[in-house]
Amino acid sequence: MRNIVKCFRSGIAQIDRDSGKPYRIGASCGVIWEEIHGASDIEHIMKQADDEMYADKEEHHKRLTQKETKE
């Protein structure tokens, strides 16, 4: 699953480099891999994926803040 996220981030980074835009392009993602047994499972899994996405977003913002502080 980590390879999926790594590939996603690599693709977004490539788009960012190739865009030629004066601003950065980025995205956050949340990936969960579980067997679904019913509607309640879907809601639970979507919540987990959403939590993962927000954790990824928070980590990204921390890295940007640290990078800006060092510059």
N, CA, C and O atoms as a DFTB+ gen file, in Angstrom:
284 C
 N C O
     1  1       0.818      -1.182       0.000
     2  2       0.000       0.000       0.000
     3  2       0.869       1.255       0.000
     4  3       0.507       2.262      -0.608
     5  1       1.979       1.198       0.660
     6  2       2.897       2.348       0.681
     7  2       3.380       2.678      -0.729
     8  3       3.625       3.842      -1.049
     9  1       3.519       1.646      -1.577
    10  2       3.938       1.888      -2.950
    11  2       2.891       2.678      -3.732
    12  3       3.234       3.492      -4.589
    13  1       1.621       2.436      -3.437
    14  2       0.540       3.184      -4.094
    15  2       0.667       4.658      -3.748
    16  3       0.607       5.514      -4.630
    17  1       0.844       4.956      -2.467
    18  2       0.966       6.336      -2.015
    19  2       2.227       6.969      -2.599
    20  3       2.201       8.118      -3.040
    21  1       3.320       6.227      -2.602
    22  2       4.576       6.740      -3.152
    23  2       4.418       7.066      -4.638
    24  3       4.893       8.106      -5.095
    25  1       3.763       6.200      -5.386
    26  2       3.526       6.422      -6.810
    27  2       2.631       7.640      -7.017
    28  3       2.891       8.455      -7.902
    29  1       1.587       7.767      -6.214
    30  2       0.691       8.918      -6.281
    31  2       1.472      10.205      -6.060
    32  3       1.350      11.148      -6.842
    33  1       2.272      10.249      -5.000
    34  2       3.053      11.459      -4.681
    35  2       4.069      11.767      -5.773
    36  3       4.285      12.928      -6.121
    37  1       4.685      10.730      -6.307
    38  2       5.651      10.918      -7.383
    39  2       4.980      11.521      -8.616
    40  3       5.530      12.417      -9.256
    41  1       3.789      11.023      -8.940
    42  2       3.050      11.549     -10.086
    43  2       2.663      13.005      -9.901
    44  3       2.791      13.809     -10.825
    45  1       2.190      13.348      -8.709
    46  2       1.825      14.739      -8.417
    47  2       3.061      15.633      -8.489
    48  3       2.995      16.737      -9.030
    49  1       4.182      15.167      -7.950
    50  2       5.426      15.949      -7.995
    51  2       5.867      16.181      -9.443
    52  3       6.332      17.268      -9.786
    53  1       5.722      15.166     -10.284
    54  2       6.083      15.307     -11.697
    55  2       5.183      16.336     -12.386
    56  3       5.662      17.172     -13.151
    57  1       3.895      16.271     -12.115
    58  2       2.962      17.254     -12.674
    59  2       3.355      18.656     -12.217
    60  3       3.341      19.599     -13.007
    61  1       3.705      18.786     -10.940
    62  2       4.121      20.073     -10.390
    63  2       5.357      20.604     -11.117
    64  3       5.408      21.774     -11.494
    65  1       6.354      19.733     -11.310
    66  2       7.586      20.152     -11.987
    67  2       7.329      20.546     -13.441
    68  3       7.905      21.512     -13.941
    69  1       6.462      19.792     -14.112
    70  2       6.217      20.010     -15.533
    71  2       5.210      21.118     -15.832
    72  3       5.094      21.554     -16.977
    73  1       4.489      21.573     -14.826
    74  2       3.373      22.491     -15.070
    75  2       3.812      23.870     -15.565
    76  3       3.107      24.513     -16.343
    77  1       4.970      24.311     -15.110
    78  2       5.422      25.642     -15.485
    79  2       4.620      26.747     -14.807
    80  3       4.760      27.920     -15.150
    81  1       3.799      26.380     -13.866
    82  2       2.964      27.357     -13.164
    83  2       3.771      28.056     -12.073
    84  3       4.718      27.483     -11.535
    85  1       3.397      29.302     -11.745
    86  2       4.117      30.038     -10.696
    87  2       3.711      29.609      -9.285
    88  3       4.157      30.205      -8.304
    89  1       2.877      28.592      -9.180
    90  2       2.440      28.092      -7.879
    91  2       2.672      26.587      -7.833
    92  3       2.844      25.943      -8.867
    93  1       2.674      26.038      -6.627
    94  2       2.918      24.611      -6.435
    95  2       1.613      23.835      -6.544
    96  3       0.548      24.336      -6.181
    97  1       1.706      22.624      -7.040
    98  2       0.570      21.714      -7.120
    99  2       0.834      20.578      -6.134
   100  3       1.930      20.017      -6.107
   101  1      -0.155      20.246      -5.336
   102  2       0.008      19.173      -4.364
   103  2      -1.322      18.503      -4.081
   104  3      -2.377      19.000      -4.476
   105  1      -1.264      17.382      -3.399
   106  2      -2.472      16.660      -3.030
   107  2      -2.176      15.791      -1.813
   108  3      -1.043      15.356      -1.603
   109  1      -3.197      15.551      -1.031
   110  2      -3.100      14.647       0.111
   111  2      -3.985      13.447      -0.170
   112  3      -4.997      13.554      -0.863
   113  1      -3.593      12.304       0.374
   114  2      -4.406      11.109       0.134
   115  2      -4.472      10.257       1.400
   116  3      -3.606      10.324       2.273
   117  1      -5.518       9.465       1.462
   118  2      -5.700       8.509       2.541
   119  2      -6.041       7.169       1.920
   120  3      -7.020       7.062       1.181
   121  1      -5.255       6.153       2.205
   122  2      -5.456       4.841       1.593
   123  2      -5.671       3.799       2.692
   124  3      -4.884       3.689       3.632
   125  1      -6.742       3.050       2.550
   126  2      -7.071       1.972       3.490
   127  2      -7.341       0.717       2.670
   128  3      -7.995       0.778       1.629
   129  1      -6.837      -0.416       3.138
   130  2      -7.047      -1.686       2.442
   131  2      -7.690      -2.655       3.421
   132  3      -7.018      -3.200       4.297
   133  1      -8.997      -2.871       3.271
   134  2      -9.731      -3.784       4.152
   135  2     -10.832      -4.464       3.358
   136  3     -11.306      -3.939       2.350
   137  1     -11.229      -5.628       3.821
   138  2     -12.356      -6.331       3.223
   139  2     -13.653      -5.702       3.736
   140  3     -13.784      -5.413       4.926
   141  1     -14.603      -5.494       2.831
   142  2     -15.877      -4.875       3.183
   143  2     -16.929      -5.967       3.373
   144  3     -17.080      -6.865       2.544
   145  1     -17.653      -5.861       4.498
   146  2     -18.687      -6.857       4.804
   147  2     -20.083      -6.268       4.850
   148  3     -21.043      -7.003       5.082
   149  1     -20.229      -4.981       4.639
   150  2     -21.561      -4.375       4.674
   151  2     -21.472      -2.867       4.652
   152  3     -20.383      -2.293       4.653
   153  1     -22.638      -2.227       4.633
   154  2     -22.709      -0.766       4.551
   155  2     -21.991      -0.095       5.723
   156  3     -21.322       0.920       5.532
   157  1     -22.121      -0.646       6.929
   158  2     -21.456      -0.028       8.077
   159  2     -19.935      -0.110       7.932
   160  3     -19.221       0.788       8.377
   161  1     -19.441      -1.181       7.311
   162  2     -18.009      -1.295       7.050
   163  2     -17.541      -0.200       6.091
   164  3     -16.464       0.368       6.272
   165  1     -18.342       0.091       5.083
   166  2     -17.978       1.129       4.115
   167  2     -17.838       2.474       4.822
   168  3     -16.873       3.201       4.585
   169  1     -18.785       2.807       5.679
   170  2     -18.714       4.065       6.416
   171  2     -17.476       4.115       7.299
   172  3     -16.795       5.137       7.373
   173  1     -17.192       3.001       7.968
   174  2     -16.004       2.931       8.842
   175  2     -14.721       3.092       8.023
   176  3     -13.817       3.829       8.417
   177  1     -14.647       2.415       6.903
   178  2     -13.447       2.480       6.059
   179  2     -13.287       3.879       5.467
   180  3     -12.172       4.398       5.403
   181  1     -14.384       4.492       5.034
   182  2     -14.304       5.860       4.506
   183  2     -13.808       6.823       5.577
   184  3     -13.027       7.727       5.282
   185  1     -14.255       6.637       6.814
   186  2     -13.788       7.485       7.924
   187  2     -12.299       7.276       8.146
   188  3     -11.567       8.241       8.364
   189  1     -11.840       6.028       8.096
   190  2     -10.410       5.755       8.270
   191  2      -9.596       6.418       7.151
   192  3      -8.566       7.040       7.413
   193  1     -10.062       6.283       5.914
   194  2      -9.355       6.886       4.782
   195  2      -9.337       8.403       4.913
   196  3      -8.323       9.039       4.627
   197  1     -10.451       8.984       5.343
   198  2     -10.530      10.425       5.548
   199  2      -9.548      10.867       6.628
   200  3      -8.853      11.870       6.465
   201  1      -9.490      10.118       7.737
   202  2      -8.535      10.425       8.808
   203  2      -7.102      10.349       8.295
   204  3      -6.271      11.191       8.636
   205  1      -6.815       9.338       7.472
   206  2      -5.476       9.197       6.887
   207  2      -5.142      10.388       5.986
   208  3      -4.020      10.893       6.005
   209  1      -6.122      10.831       5.199
   210  2      -5.902      11.961       4.308
   211  2      -5.582      13.228       5.108
   212  3      -4.658      13.965       4.763
   213  1      -6.342      13.477       6.168
   214  2      -6.092      14.665       6.976
   215  2      -4.755      14.573       7.715
   216  3      -4.091      15.592       7.900
   217  1      -4.352      13.392       8.135
   218  2      -3.036      13.212       8.751
   219  2      -1.937      13.499       7.726
   220  3      -0.929      14.125       8.055
   221  1      -2.128      13.043       6.489
   222  2      -1.169      13.306       5.418
   223  2      -1.085      14.806       5.150
   224  3       0.005      15.351       4.976
   225  1      -2.223      15.459       5.119
   226  2      -2.276      16.900       4.880
   227  2      -1.546      17.655       5.999
   228  3      -0.776      18.577       5.731
   229  1      -1.790      17.263       7.240
   230  2      -1.132      17.906       8.371
   231  2       0.380      17.717       8.308
   232  3       1.136      18.657       8.552
   233  1       0.819      16.510       7.982
   234  2       2.257      16.231       7.859
   235  2       2.875      17.071       6.748
   236  3       3.973      17.603       6.908
   237  1       2.182      17.192       5.635
   238  2       2.664      18.011       4.514
   239  2       2.823      19.467       4.952
   240  3       3.836      20.095       4.642
   241  1       1.848      20.007       5.659
   242  2       1.914      21.398       6.121
   243  2       3.068      21.582       7.106
   244  3       3.733      22.618       7.088
   245  1       3.314      20.589       7.966
   246  2       4.449      20.668       8.890
   247  2       5.764      20.731       8.128
   248  3       6.644      21.526       8.460
   249  1       5.898      19.878       7.088
   250  2       7.135      19.884       6.290
   251  2       7.328      21.223       5.599
   252  3       8.444      21.742       5.560
   253  1       6.258      21.792       5.051
   254  2       6.355      23.093       4.393
   255  2       6.756      24.178       5.380
   256  3       7.590      25.027       5.067
   257  1       6.169      24.153       6.565
   258  2       6.482      25.149       7.587
   259  2       7.938      25.031       8.021
   260  3       8.622      26.043       8.177
   261  1       8.414      23.811       8.216
   262  2       9.813      23.599       8.605
   263  2      10.748      24.073       7.507
   264  3      11.778      24.684       7.789
   265  1      10.395      23.794       6.252
   266  2      11.219      24.211       5.118
   267  2      11.277      25.739       5.032
   268  3      12.348      26.303       4.811
   269  1      10.136      26.411       5.205
   270  2      10.088      27.858       5.144
   271  2      10.872      28.479       6.292
   272  3      11.498      29.524       6.111
   273  1      10.852      27.858       7.469
   274  2      11.579      28.359       8.631
   275  2      13.086      28.293       8.394
   276  3      13.825      29.176       8.829
   277  1      13.539      27.248       7.706
   278  2      14.969      27.074       7.444
   279  2      15.481      28.046       6.395
   280  3      16.669      28.368       6.381
   281  1      14.606      28.518       5.520
   282  2      15.050      29.404       4.427
   283  2      15.203      30.805       4.853
   284  3      15.569      31.659       4.046
